[in-house]
Amino acid sequence: MMIPSAALLSFVILLSFVIPSAAQSMDISHYIESVQVVLYDDIDTGTATIVHMTSNIDDTIISNTLERDLWDHPRVLGVLFTNANGCVPGVVDEACLIVNVARIPEETDIGMVQNGTRLVGDQFISRLNSALGLTADFHSVFVHFNDEQHTALSVPGKAMTYNTVSVVYTIQNDTTLSLYEKFLNTVFPQDIAQGGGFVDAAKILATDENSFLLFVMDVESAGSITQLRVTKSYVDTLTDDIDPLERLGVDTIHRSSYFDDGFYPLSSLVRVAISSSSAPSISDVITTLPGMDGRPDDVTDRGWFFDPDSGSLIRGTFLLGELDSVSVGETRITLDMSPSNTTKPVPDDMTQTDDTTSDAAPMEPTPYDVTDSLVVVIIVVIAGGAAAAFYLKGYRR
């Protein structure tokens, strides 16, 4: 649990602001739990998400052999399960289990693509059903026919290119809470599944009628990353006073007891992303971590840091420090809603970095609303996974 993997390295690099004394006294975990709240001012929508993520197969109870076989297969890019409405076009009132597959030059027409990629998916579907406790049946093949979304969203790896094909299997839908509890105990060991804290908050979030579950195994060349996410979509008008924890519907969130054996300041995070064409700025928070360029001097301290703290996309992370919980009020953010004269551009490298956990028509907020937002792309990249890869426009035959 305490030895960082290659897949976690980028997370440590991005948070390289740790001072030497702090770096020597803190522990690093492959498993990360986070709150991620996205506020999208221009269309008055948002999402609140709890994410469980690990880059170590030993942190899951999924068969190591299955994970390695998926990772070793030259065409498999990842596996996804979601109960989000309309997970791909043509699916109604069902949940989707998706095997994402790369195209090959030998498949020169759509029929060959359909047949070839289905053969790949069918190689794994019975094992995936068994491992995840599902009975999903084949539904369709969904072809991503160009690079438009891949380029626009700067998604890492091969996901979302024209070479990506989703082999879709479906099962009868269920409530988000039931599916969350099922996947939590199927994917993670008991010390995570019964660790309380962020798990308890996710269960509350999962009771919302606008919530959905997303499970992702990203098995591209960088290594396997497993995520379990519960997201609530909502309609919300951005005001100058916000508190991310209020969007979760909890008063206090606690660090999981999984981390009781050490000090893991980078493993339990509260994150916020605010997108607004009016380019607001952060005017006040309860506690700001001292530092430069949006990076705190010491990640063992407690409070907010922002990078950037003004402009069309504001991103912030709250670190719990040495305490095991944080409550509404402590995470409150006050915005200056007047247009910013010092708008900071989003660093180019931020759309290429994996470090901590994503999410298209403004009717009832759906995964399409979430995916097409730059804000959520940033959140996806931060999460170190390619969850959005399965929610882009394409066509199904």
Backbone torsions as a table, in degrees:
resi	resn	phi	psi	omega
1	MET	NA	-26.3	-170.6
2	MET	-102.8	4.0	180.0
3	ILE	-104.7	116.9	-177.2
4	PRO	-68.7	143.4	178.5
5	SER	-96.4	172.4	178.8
6	ALA	-61.8	-37.3	-178.8
7	ALA	-67.5	-25.4	179.3
8	LEU	-86.7	-12.7	-172.2
9	LEU	-60.1	-40.3	-178.8
10	SER	-63.0	-32.8	176.3
11	PHE	-63.1	-43.8	-179.7
12	VAL	-67.7	-39.1	179.3
13	ILE	-63.1	-45.6	-179.1
14	LEU	-61.6	-37.4	177.9
15	LEU	-95.9	44.3	-175.0
16	SER	-79.7	10.8	179.3
17	PHE	-79.6	2.0	-179.3
18	VAL	-63.5	126.5	178.4
19	ILE	-72.9	154.4	-174.1
20	PRO	-54.1	-43.1	-177.8
21	SER	-64.7	-37.2	178.9
22	ALA	-70.0	-38.5	-178.3
23	ALA	-61.4	-31.4	-178.2
24	GLN	-79.2	-20.3	-173.8
25	SER	-103.8	-3.2	-177.3
26	MET	-109.6	159.5	178.3
27	ASP	-105.6	155.1	178.4
28	ILE	-118.6	133.8	179.9
29	SER	-119.4	144.3	171.7
30	HIS	-67.5	-32.6	-177.5
31	TYR	-86.3	131.6	-179.1
32	ILE	-131.0	137.2	174.1
33	GLU	-118.3	139.0	-177.2
34	SER	-150.2	150.9	166.4
35	VAL	-97.5	133.5	177.9
36	GLN	-132.4	114.2	-179.3
37	VAL	-114.9	126.7	-179.5
38	VAL	-115.6	128.7	176.6
39	LEU	-118.8	119.1	-176.9
40	TYR	-113.9	95.6	-169.7
41	ASP	-63.1	-39.9	-170.1
42	ASP	-67.7	-23.5	176.8
43	ILE	-121.0	13.5	174.8
44	ASP	51.9	45.7	175.9
45	THR	-131.7	168.2	177.7
46	GLY	-165.0	173.3	175.0
47	THR	-138.7	148.5	170.8
48	ALA	-124.1	129.1	-171.8
49	THR	-135.5	140.5	165.6
50	ILE	-107.5	131.0	-177.2
51	VAL	-121.8	131.7	167.6
52	HIS	-112.8	125.2	-174.8
53	MET	-141.3	142.5	173.4
54	THR	-143.6	148.0	175.6
55	SER	-107.3	11.9	-177.1
56	ASN	-123.2	119.0	-178.5
57	ILE	-62.9	-19.8	178.3
58	ASP	-72.9	-13.1	175.9
59	ASP	-86.7	1.3	176.7
60	THR	-120.8	164.8	176.2
61	ILE	-109.6	13.7	170.7
62	ILE	-71.0	142.0	-178.2
63	SER	-52.1	125.3	176.2
64	ASN	-58.9	-35.2	179.8
65	THR	-64.4	-42.9	178.2
66	LEU	-63.0	-46.0	-179.9
67	GLU	-61.4	-42.9	-179.4
68	ARG	-67.4	-38.6	178.6
69	ASP	-64.5	-39.5	175.4
70	LEU	-64.2	-45.3	-178.0
71	TRP	-65.9	-37.2	-177.9
72	ASP	-77.5	-19.8	-177.2
73	HIS	-67.9	128.7	-174.4
74	PRO	-66.1	-15.7	-176.0
75	ARG	-111.8	-13.9	-177.0
76	VAL	-81.4	126.0	178.6
77	LEU	-101.8	-26.5	-179.4
78	GLY	172.4	171.6	178.4
79	VAL	-130.0	139.9	-178.7
80	LEU	-138.3	144.3	169.5
81	PHE	-130.9	137.0	175.5
82	THR	-153.8	149.8	172.2
83	ASN	-105.4	14.9	178.0
84	ALA	-61.7	142.0	-177.7
85	ASN	-64.0	129.1	179.6
86	GLY	64.9	51.0	-175.1
87	CYS	-57.9	-33.3	164.9
88	VAL	-139.5	158.4	179.1
89	PRO	-55.7	134.8	179.2
90	GLY	99.0	-12.8	178.4
91	VAL	-97.2	123.3	-178.7
92	VAL	-130.1	128.8	174.9
93	ASP	57.4	31.9	174.1
94	GLU	-135.0	159.6	173.9
95	ALA	-97.7	152.3	-173.3
96	CYS	-116.7	134.6	165.8
97	LEU	-111.6	120.4	-170.8
98	ILE	-122.0	131.8	169.9
99	VAL	-105.0	117.2	-178.1
100	ASN	-91.7	126.7	-168.6
101	VAL	-127.7	142.5	175.3
102	ALA	-83.6	143.0	174.3
103	ARG	-77.7	160.9	176.9
104	ILE	-129.8	153.6	-176.5
105	PRO	-59.5	-29.0	-177.4
106	GLU	-65.1	-22.2	178.8
107	GLU	-89.8	92.3	-168.2
108	THR	-91.5	-11.7	177.3
109	ASP	-137.5	168.8	-172.7
110	ILE	-62.2	-34.7	178.5
111	GLY	-64.4	-41.8	178.1
112	MET	-66.2	-38.3	177.6
113	VAL	-61.9	-47.0	179.8
114	GLN	-59.3	-48.6	-176.5
115	ASN	-68.1	-43.6	-177.0
116	GLY	-66.6	-44.0	-178.7
117	THR	-72.5	-32.7	176.9
118	ARG	-65.1	-36.8	176.7
119	LEU	-59.0	-39.5	178.1
120	VAL	-64.6	-49.2	179.8
121	GLY	-60.8	-41.1	-178.3
122	ASP	-66.3	-22.5	176.3
123	GLN	-63.1	-27.5	-171.8
124	PHE	-113.8	-13.0	-169.0
125	ILE	-63.3	-39.5	-179.2
126	SER	-66.9	-38.2	178.7
127	ARG	-69.9	-38.4	176.8
128	LEU	-66.1	-43.1	176.4
129	ASN	-57.4	-44.8	-179.0
130	SER	-65.6	-45.3	-177.0
131	ALA	-66.2	-34.9	-175.0
132	LEU	-101.6	1.4	179.3
133	GLY	68.7	37.6	-176.3
134	LEU	-115.2	170.0	174.7
135	THR	-135.3	47.1	-175.1
136	ALA	-72.0	139.7	178.0
137	ASP	-114.1	154.9	-178.7
138	PHE	-59.5	137.3	177.8
139	HIS	-118.5	-52.8	-174.0
140	SER	-170.4	171.8	172.1
141	VAL	-116.4	127.3	-175.8
142	PHE	-113.8	117.3	-173.7
143	VAL	-100.7	127.7	174.3
144	HIS	-91.4	108.0	-161.3
145	PHE	-93.7	-3.4	175.6
146	ASN	-153.4	-179.7	-177.1
147	ASP	-96.3	8.9	-171.7
148	GLU	-56.1	-50.9	-177.7
149	GLN	-71.4	-37.4	179.2
150	HIS	-58.6	-45.3	-178.4
151	THR	-71.0	-46.0	-176.4
152	ALA	-64.2	-35.4	-175.0
153	LEU	-98.8	-4.5	178.9
154	SER	52.4	45.5	-179.8
155	VAL	-75.9	132.4	-178.8
156	PRO	-69.0	155.4	175.0
157	GLY	74.8	-156.3	-174.3
158	LYS	-91.7	-8.3	-176.2
159	ALA	-61.6	142.6	176.2
160	MET	78.3	1.7	174.9
161	THR	-82.8	174.1	-179.8
162	TYR	-65.9	-13.7	178.1
163	ASN	-83.1	-1.9	-176.9
164	THR	-93.1	130.5	178.0
165	VAL	-130.5	132.3	178.7
166	SER	-102.3	119.1	174.3
167	VAL	-92.5	116.3	-167.6
168	VAL	-106.5	128.8	173.6
169	TYR	-120.8	145.2	-175.4
170	THR	-128.6	155.3	172.9
171	ILE	-137.4	167.4	175.8
172	GLN	-59.9	137.5	-177.6
173	ASN	-72.1	163.2	177.7
174	ASP	-146.2	173.2	178.7
175	THR	-67.1	153.9	179.2
176	THR	-63.1	-38.6	179.9
177	LEU	-62.7	-46.1	179.7
178	SER	-61.1	-43.9	-179.5
179	LEU	-68.1	-38.4	178.8
180	TYR	-62.4	-47.6	179.8
181	GLU	-63.2	-37.7	179.0
182	LYS	-63.9	-51.4	-177.7
183	PHE	-68.6	-37.3	179.3
184	LEU	-56.9	-44.1	-178.0
185	ASN	-85.0	-14.4	176.9
186	THR	-89.0	-32.4	-174.4
187	VAL	-93.9	-41.2	-171.4
188	PHE	-110.6	151.7	176.5
189	PRO	-69.5	167.7	-174.0
190	GLN	-61.9	-33.0	-177.9
191	ASP	-68.0	-20.6	171.2
192	ILE	-91.3	-48.3	-175.7
193	ALA	-63.2	-31.4	-179.3
194	GLN	-107.3	20.8	-174.8
195	GLY	-81.6	-4.7	179.2
196	GLY	67.1	-158.4	175.7
197	GLY	65.2	-115.1	-179.5
198	PHE	-62.2	-30.3	176.0
199	VAL	-63.4	-45.2	178.9
200	ASP	-62.6	-40.1	178.4
201	ALA	-64.9	-38.6	179.4
202	ALA	-65.4	-36.3	178.6
203	LYS	-64.7	-38.2	176.1
204	ILE	-65.5	-44.4	179.3
205	LEU	-60.9	-37.8	-175.6
206	ALA	-70.4	-14.9	178.0
207	THR	-79.2	-13.1	-179.8
208	ASP	-70.1	137.3	-177.1
209	GLU	-66.9	-17.3	178.4
210	ASN	-99.3	16.2	-179.5
211	SER	-93.1	157.2	173.8
212	PHE	-147.1	158.8	-178.5
213	LEU	-105.8	145.3	175.6
214	LEU	-137.8	121.5	175.2
215	PHE	-114.8	131.2	-176.5
216	VAL	-134.7	131.9	165.3
217	MET	-114.5	106.9	178.9
218	ASP	-93.5	112.7	-173.2
219	VAL	-119.7	35.8	175.6
220	GLU	-73.9	-175.5	-167.0
221	SER	-62.9	-24.6	-177.9
222	ALA	-70.0	-14.1	-177.5
223	GLY	124.3	169.0	-175.3
224	SER	-86.8	131.3	174.2
225	ILE	-126.6	129.5	-178.5
226	THR	-113.1	131.7	179.1
227	GLN	-130.8	143.8	168.3
228	LEU	-127.3	124.3	-173.2
229	ARG	-130.0	140.3	168.3
230	VAL	-119.3	125.4	-175.8
231	THR	-126.1	136.2	171.5
232	LYS	-110.9	124.5	173.9
233	SER	-94.7	142.3	-178.5
234	TYR	-151.0	160.4	173.2
235	VAL	-94.7	129.2	-173.6
236	ASP	-154.3	138.2	175.5
237	THR	-98.3	127.7	-178.9
238	LEU	-67.6	128.2	175.7
239	THR	-117.8	177.3	-177.6
240	ASP	-82.6	-0.8	-179.9
241	ASP	-133.4	112.0	-176.7
242	ILE	-134.5	152.3	174.0
243	ASP	-137.4	113.6	-176.9
244	PRO	-55.0	-35.6	-177.4
245	LEU	-66.5	-29.4	177.5
246	GLU	-63.4	-30.7	178.4
247	ARG	-68.9	-21.7	178.3
248	LEU	-81.3	-21.7	-175.8
249	GLY	81.1	25.2	177.4
250	VAL	-125.6	152.0	176.1
251	ASP	-85.4	-35.1	-176.9
252	THR	-142.8	142.4	173.4
253	ILE	-121.7	135.2	-175.1
254	HIS	-108.9	148.0	171.7
255	ARG	-65.7	142.3	-179.9
256	SER	-62.8	144.7	175.6
257	SER	-65.2	-12.2	175.3
258	TYR	-55.9	-26.6	-176.2
259	PHE	-98.9	14.9	-176.9
260	ASP	-68.3	-15.7	-175.8
261	ASP	-87.2	5.1	-179.3
262	GLY	-171.3	-165.8	-179.6
263	PHE	-116.9	109.1	-173.9
264	TYR	-121.7	75.8	-174.3
265	PRO	-68.1	-19.1	-178.7
266	LEU	-100.8	11.4	-174.4
267	SER	-107.1	-11.1	176.9
268	SER	-130.7	107.1	-168.8
269	LEU	-127.2	148.0	168.2
270	VAL	-115.2	120.0	-176.5
271	ARG	-120.0	149.0	176.4
272	VAL	-138.2	144.1	172.9
273	ALA	-132.7	130.2	-177.9
274	ILE	-122.5	117.0	178.7
275	SER	-110.1	125.6	-179.1
276	SER	-157.6	129.1	177.8
277	SER	-69.3	-14.1	176.9
278	SER	-78.7	-5.3	175.0
279	ALA	53.2	63.5	177.1
280	PRO	-72.9	179.5	177.2
281	SER	-141.1	157.8	176.2
282	ILE	-75.5	122.9	179.2
283	SER	-105.4	-25.6	-178.8
284	ASP	-164.0	142.1	168.7
285	VAL	-141.4	164.3	-179.2
286	ILE	-63.1	-47.5	-178.3
287	THR	-138.4	126.4	174.6
288	THR	-112.8	132.8	178.4
289	LEU	-76.1	131.4	177.8
290	PRO	-67.3	144.0	179.2
291	GLY	170.2	-171.5	-179.9
292	MET	-129.4	148.9	176.2
293	ASP	55.0	36.6	177.3
294	GLY	76.0	10.0	-178.6
295	ARG	-118.4	122.2	-178.3
296	PRO	-69.1	150.9	178.4
297	ASP	-66.8	-31.0	-172.9
298	ASP	-144.2	113.4	-178.8
299	VAL	-77.3	-2.3	174.3
300	THR	-83.9	-7.4	175.3
301	ASP	-78.9	173.9	-175.4
302	ARG	-117.8	133.0	176.1
303	GLY	141.7	-172.3	-177.6
304	TRP	-90.7	146.8	158.3
305	PHE	-135.9	149.4	-174.4
306	PHE	-127.3	142.7	177.0
307	ASP	-154.2	98.3	-4.3
308	PRO	-84.9	171.1	-179.8
309	ASP	-103.0	10.1	175.9
310	SER	-158.4	163.8	177.4
311	GLY	112.6	-168.7	-175.7
312	SER	-74.3	-17.8	176.1
313	LEU	-139.3	108.2	177.2
314	ILE	-102.1	134.4	177.1
315	ARG	-127.6	134.6	179.8
316	GLY	-137.6	152.0	176.2
317	THR	-131.7	131.3	175.2
318	PHE	-103.7	124.6	177.2
319	LEU	-99.9	136.3	-177.7
320	LEU	-76.8	-16.6	-178.5
321	GLY	66.3	-138.6	-176.7
322	GLU	-87.1	-5.3	178.2
323	LEU	-88.4	162.7	-174.5
324	ASP	-104.2	5.5	-179.5
325	SER	-154.4	166.4	173.4
326	VAL	-145.9	144.8	-174.2
327	SER	-120.6	160.3	174.2
328	VAL	-54.0	136.9	-175.8
329	GLY	107.3	-47.5	177.6
330	GLU	-68.3	-29.0	-178.5
331	THR	-100.1	11.0	-177.8
332	ARG	-67.1	140.9	-178.7
333	ILE	-124.8	132.6	174.1
334	THR	-107.7	129.5	-178.0
335	LEU	-106.7	145.7	165.2
336	ASP	-92.9	109.0	-172.9
337	MET	-83.7	-4.0	175.8
338	SER	-71.3	148.1	-177.6
339	PRO	-54.7	135.5	-178.5
340	SER	-80.8	137.8	175.3
341	ASN	-95.4	-1.0	-177.4
342	THR	-127.7	44.5	-177.6
343	THR	-58.7	128.0	178.9
344	LYS	-96.7	130.7	178.3
345	PRO	-70.9	152.3	173.9
346	VAL	-71.4	123.7	179.9
347	PRO	-56.4	137.5	-177.6
348	ASP	-58.6	-36.2	-174.6
349	ASP	-73.3	-13.6	-177.8
350	MET	-69.3	-25.3	178.8
351	THR	-84.9	3.3	179.6
352	GLN	-119.1	6.0	-171.4
353	THR	-108.9	133.4	172.4
354	ASP	-98.6	125.8	175.1
355	ASP	-145.2	-44.5	-179.8
356	THR	-139.0	-61.9	176.1
357	THR	161.8	NA	NA
358	SER	NA	160.1	-171.2
359	ASP	-175.2	NA	NA
360	ALA	NA	65.1	139.0
361	ALA	-134.8	127.8	-174.7
362	PRO	-75.8	62.3	168.1
363	MET	-95.3	-130.3	170.3
364	GLU	-66.3	130.1	-176.7
365	PRO	-55.3	132.3	-179.0
366	THR	-131.0	172.9	176.0
367	PRO	-57.3	-27.7	177.7
368	TYR	-66.9	-40.4	175.7
369	ASP	-57.4	-43.1	-175.2
370	VAL	-67.4	-47.4	-174.8
371	THR	-63.8	-39.6	-174.4
372	ASP	-74.9	-3.2	178.2
373	SER	-89.2	132.3	176.1
374	LEU	-58.5	-34.4	-179.7
375	VAL	-55.8	-48.1	-175.7
376	VAL	-73.1	-29.9	173.9
377	VAL	-59.5	-43.4	177.2
378	ILE	-61.0	-43.5	179.2
379	ILE	-62.1	-41.5	178.8
380	VAL	-60.1	-46.8	-178.3
381	VAL	-63.3	-42.2	177.1
382	ILE	-58.3	-34.8	-177.6
383	ALA	-74.8	-12.3	176.9
384	GLY	78.7	19.6	-178.9
385	GLY	-132.7	178.4	-179.5
386	ALA	-120.1	45.3	-176.0
387	ALA	-60.4	-35.3	-176.7
388	ALA	-70.5	-10.9	-174.8
389	ALA	-61.7	-18.4	-175.1
390	PHE	-103.4	10.5	-176.2
391	TYR	-127.4	46.1	179.0
392	LEU	-120.0	168.1	-177.3
393	LYS	-72.5	141.1	177.7
394	GLY	-167.7	-151.0	173.4
395	TYR	-145.3	156.4	-177.0
396	ARG	-121.3	134.5	178.8
397	ARG	-117.2	NA	NA
